[in-house]
Amino acid sequence: MPRLLTIILNWRTPDMTLQSVEAALVALHGIEGALVVVDNDSGDGSFDRLSAAVAARGWDTGPQQVRVLQSGRNGGFGAGNNFGIRAGLPDGSRPDYVYILNSDAFPAPEAIAALLAHLESHPATGLAGSFIHGPEGEPHRTAFRFPSILGEFEQNIRFGPVSRLLRRWIVAQPLPTRTTRVDWLAGASLMMRQSVLERIGLFDETFFLYYEETDLCRRAALAGWPTDYVVESRVAHIGSVSTGMKTWARIPQFWLDSRLHYYVKNHGRAYAFAATLATLAGGALWRARLLVQRKDRGDPPLYLRDLVAHGLRAMLRPSFPGKKPAIKTRPAE
């Protein structure tokens, strides 16, 4: 029987994290493995509260042994999950699969088993993710194409004829109605082969938040291990509880850093600059339409100005990270 390591990352949401653990334990029934909760140095008593609650509920000695670990630093989403991956199973053995679940995500009883069964029956697939929906069942767009220059332009111009012309490059794909292959998936509910992680490496910890799962899926795809979207795996997701994304007054520095690092690392500095120009051009044309059409602007105040200023400052720094890592390709079968 395959062994699964489940990781839930906590940052200042202990009560919600416990709800996520409870839902995950139901979904993990009959699956061999363990669950680790990583507190990402919350500094608000989360670690003690989580540890006490896990012990009080007997989860630390259950079939799916639950451990609460302290990462010791808030290095972001990728770093926190990497800490849990490196911790491994309690007995020190190697898991066959790793499953990461957001602390504000709640899998249906069959959701985790559906991902595991899909990977077991599709040996050519490296990663698999869930159909994500809101608390009231409203579907979330979580299946994407890799970002590109044309994708940036289409996303920011928001104009139907352009979208139809550039449909091959639209990043946010229409919601799949059946299990299918995609470029990358949101990391709210994502299962990965341990063997793939050993070949391509873990999350790039340069990303504090956002784009880290995009980069991981791209590295896996380049090594011959694509990603599948599994509609049978249903997970409820509140979204943005820790990040506050829904209430951003300005685009935060870490999002800008992550976006630029993704482009520089994977495509080079010139491509990153061109992608920013495409965003600026599309956004400017969209804002010109808003002069005559009453529509929501769709992004935070000063978004374009912040994006361009950040890009120019970063491009002038010769030490900006962007070196492409070595990737072990999939062996021929």
C-alpha positions in Angstrom: 0.0 0.0 0.0 1.4 3.5 -0.9 2.3 5.7 2.0 1.2 9.4 2.0 2.7 12.3 3.9 0.1 15.1 4.4 1.2 18.6 5.2 -0.9 21.5 6.5 0.9 24.9 6.9 -0.3 27.2 9.7 0.3 30.9 10.0 -1.8 32.5 12.7 -5.0 30.5 11.9 -4.9 27.7 14.6 -8.7 27.3 14.9 -9.1 27.0 11.2 -6.1 24.8 10.9 -7.6 22.3 13.4 -10.8 22.3 11.3 -8.7 21.5 8.2 -6.9 18.7 10.1 -10.2 17.2 11.2 -11.5 17.2 7.6 -8.3 15.7 6.3 -8.3 12.9 8.9 -11.7 11.8 7.7 -10.5 11.9 4.1 -7.4 10.0 5.0 -9.3 7.1 6.5 -7.8 3.8 5.2 -4.8 5.5 3.7 -1.4 4.6 5.2 0.8 7.5 6.3 0.9 10.5 8.6 0.0 14.2 8.8 2.2 17.0 9.9 1.1 20.5 10.8 3.9 23.0 10.3 3.6 26.3 12.3 5.4 28.8 10.2 6.7 30.8 13.2 3.3 32.5 13.8 4.4 34.1 17.0 0.9 34.2 18.4 0.8 31.0 20.4 -0.4 28.9 17.5 2.2 26.2 18.1 1.2 25.6 21.7 -2.5 25.7 20.9 -2.2 23.3 18.0 0.0 20.9 20.0 -2.3 20.9 23.0 -5.4 20.4 20.8 -3.8 17.5 18.8 -2.9 15.8 22.1 -6.3 16.4 23.7 -8.1 14.9 20.7 -5.8 11.9 20.6 -4.7 12.6 17.1 -1.0 12.2 17.9 -1.6 8.4 18.5 -4.3 7.8 15.9 -4.0 5.7 12.7 -2.9 8.8 10.9 -0.4 10.1 13.4 -0.5 13.9 13.6 2.6 15.9 14.5 2.8 19.6 15.1 6.2 21.0 14.2 7.7 24.5 14.5 9.5 25.7 11.4 11.4 28.4 13.4 11.0 31.0 10.7 8.3 32.4 8.4 10.0 31.7 5.1 6.8 31.7 3.2 4.6 29.0 1.7 7.3 27.0 -0.1 9.7 27.1 2.8 7.1 26.0 5.3 6.0 23.1 3.1 9.6 22.1 2.4 10.1 21.9 6.2 7.3 19.4 6.5 8.5 17.4 3.5 12.0 17.2 4.9 10.5 16.1 8.3 9.0 13.1 6.5 7.1 10.3 8.1 7.4 9.8 11.9 9.3 6.5 11.6 11.9 8.1 9.3 10.7 6.1 6.2 10.2 7.6 2.8 6.6 8.4 1.7 5.5 7.5 -1.8 3.5 10.7 -2.1 3.3 14.1 -0.5 0.0 16.0 -0.2 -0.1 19.7 0.7 -3.4 21.2 2.0 -4.1 24.8 2.9 -5.1 25.5 6.4 -8.3 27.1 5.0 -9.2 24.1 2.8 -11.4 21.2 3.7 -11.4 18.1 1.6 -14.5 16.0 1.0 -14.4 12.5 2.5 -13.3 11.0 -0.8 -11.1 13.9 -2.0 -7.6 12.7 -0.9 -8.3 9.1 -2.0 -9.3 10.3 -5.4 -6.0 12.1 -5.9 -4.0 9.0 -4.7 -6.0 6.7 -6.9 -5.4 8.9 -9.9 -1.6 9.0 -9.4 -1.6 5.3 -8.8 -3.4 4.5 -12.0 -1.6 7.2 -14.1 2.1 6.5 -13.6 3.0 9.1 -16.2 1.5 11.9 -14.1 3.8 13.7 -11.6 1.3 15.9 -9.7 -2.5 16.0 -9.2 -4.8 18.6 -7.8 -8.4 19.0 -6.8 -11.5 20.7 -7.9 -11.6 23.7 -5.6 -14.8 25.4 -4.6 -16.0 28.0 -2.1 -18.0 27.5 1.1 -21.3 27.6 -0.8 -20.1 25.3 -3.6 -19.1 28.1 -6.0 -16.2 26.8 -8.3 -12.8 28.5 -8.1 -10.6 28.8 -11.1 -7.5 26.9 -10.1 -6.3 25.3 -13.4 -3.9 27.3 -15.4 -1.5 27.6 -18.3 2.0 28.8 -17.6 2.4 32.6 -17.6 3.7 34.2 -20.8 4.0 37.6 -22.5 0.9 37.1 -24.6 -0.9 35.7 -21.5 0.0 38.9 -19.6 -1.4 41.1 -22.4 -4.6 39.1 -22.7 -5.2 39.1 -18.9 -4.8 42.8 -18.6 -6.6 44.1 -21.7 -9.8 42.3 -20.7 -11.2 42.5 -24.3 -13.2 39.6 -25.8 -11.9 39.7 -29.4 -8.3 39.8 -28.1 -9.0 36.9 -25.7 -10.4 34.8 -28.6 -7.4 35.6 -30.7 -5.0 34.7 -27.9 -7.0 31.8 -26.4 -4.0 29.5 -26.5 -2.2 31.7 -24.1 -5.0 32.5 -21.6 -3.6 31.7 -18.2 -6.8 31.2 -16.3 -8.4 28.4 -18.2 -12.2 27.7 -18.3 -13.1 25.4 -15.5 -12.5 21.8 -16.6 -15.6 19.6 -16.4 -13.6 16.4 -16.4 -10.3 15.2 -15.2 -7.7 16.6 -17.6 -4.1 17.6 -18.0 -3.1 21.2 -17.2 0.1 23.2 -16.9 -0.2 24.0 -13.2 -2.6 24.0 -10.3 -3.1 26.2 -7.3 -1.4 24.7 -4.2 -4.5 24.6 -1.9 -4.8 20.9 -2.5 -2.0 19.3 -4.4 -0.5 15.8 -4.4 3.0 15.0 -5.7 5.1 11.9 -6.2 8.0 11.8 -3.8 10.2 10.4 -6.6 9.5 13.5 -8.7 10.5 15.8 -5.8 13.7 13.9 -5.5 14.4 14.5 -9.2 13.5 18.2 -9.5 13.9 19.5 -6.0 11.4 21.0 -3.5 9.7 24.4 -3.7 12.0 27.2 -4.6 12.2 29.2 -1.3 13.1 32.4 -3.1 9.3 32.7 -3.6 7.8 33.9 -0.4 4.2 33.6 -1.6 2.7 33.1 -5.0 4.2 31.5 -8.1 6.0 28.8 -6.1 3.5 26.0 -7.3 3.7 27.4 -10.8 7.5 27.0 -10.8 7.3 23.6 -9.3 4.8 22.3 -11.9 6.9 23.8 -14.6 10.1 22.1 -13.4 8.2 18.8 -13.2 6.8 19.2 -16.7 10.2 19.9 -18.1 11.5 16.8 -16.4 8.7 14.8 -18.0 6.2 14.7 -15.2 3.0 16.6 -16.1 0.1 17.8 -13.8 -3.5 16.6 -13.8 -6.6 18.3 -12.6 -8.9 15.7 -10.9 -12.5 16.7 -10.8 -13.5 13.8 -8.6 -11.4 15.3 -5.8 -13.5 18.1 -4.3 -12.1 20.5 -1.7 -13.8 23.5 -0.1 -11.6 26.5 0.2 -12.3 29.8 1.9 -9.2 31.5 0.4 -6.9 34.4 1.4 -7.4 33.9 5.1 -3.6 34.2 5.9 -2.6 36.4 3.0 -5.5 39.0 3.1 -5.4 39.1 -0.7 -9.1 39.9 -1.0 -8.5 43.2 1.0 -5.2 44.3 -0.6 -5.1 48.1 -0.9 -1.8 47.8 -2.9 0.0 44.9 -4.5 2.5 43.7 -1.8 6.2 43.6 -2.4 6.3 39.8 -2.0 3.9 39.3 -4.9 5.9 41.5 -7.2 9.1 39.8 -6.2 7.6 36.4 -6.9 6.2 37.3 -10.2 9.5 38.8 -11.4 11.6 35.9 -10.0 9.4 33.4 -11.9 10.0 35.2 -15.2 13.7 35.9 -14.7 14.4 32.3 -13.4 12.5 30.5 -16.2 12.8 32.8 -19.2 15.5 35.4 -18.5 15.6 39.1 -17.8 14.7 40.3 -21.3 11.6 38.1 -21.3 10.6 39.4 -17.8 11.0 42.9 -19.0 8.8 42.2 -22.1 6.2 40.5 -19.9 6.0 43.6 -17.8 5.6 45.8 -20.9 2.8 43.5 -22.1 1.1 44.0 -18.8 1.5 47.7 -19.0 0.2 47.9 -22.6 -2.8 45.7 -21.9 -3.6 47.5 -18.6 -3.3 50.9 -20.2 -5.8 50.0 -23.0 -8.2 48.6 -20.4 -8.0 51.8 -18.4 -8.7 53.8 -21.6 -11.9 51.8 -22.0 -12.9 52.6 -18.4 -13.0 56.3 -19.3 -16.2 55.6 -21.3 -17.4 52.4 -19.6 -18.4 52.1 -16.0 -16.7 48.9 -14.9 -14.7 47.7 -12.0 -11.0 48.3 -12.6 -10.3 44.7 -11.4 -7.0 45.3 -9.7 -5.7 47.2 -6.7 -4.9 51.0 -6.8 -1.6 51.9 -8.5 -1.1 48.4 -9.7 0.5 49.3 -13.0 2.7 52.0 -11.4 3.8 49.6 -8.7 4.5 46.9 -11.2 6.6 49.0 -13.5 8.5 50.7 -10.7 9.3 47.4 -9.1 10.5 45.9 -12.4 12.7 48.8 -13.2 14.3 48.8 -9.8 14.9 45.0 -9.9 16.3 45.0 -13.4 19.0 47.5 -12.3 20.2 45.1 -9.6 22.7 42.7 -11.2 22.3 40.3 -8.2 18.6 39.7 -8.7 18.1 35.9 -8.5 17.2 34.2 -11.7 19.6 31.3 -12.3 17.9 28.3 -13.8 18.4 25.2 -11.6 19.6 21.9 -13.0 16.7 19.5 -13.5 17.0 15.7 -13.8 14.9 14.7 -16.7 12.7 11.6 -16.6 14.5 8.5 -17.8 13.4 7.0 -21.0 10.9 4.1 -20.6 
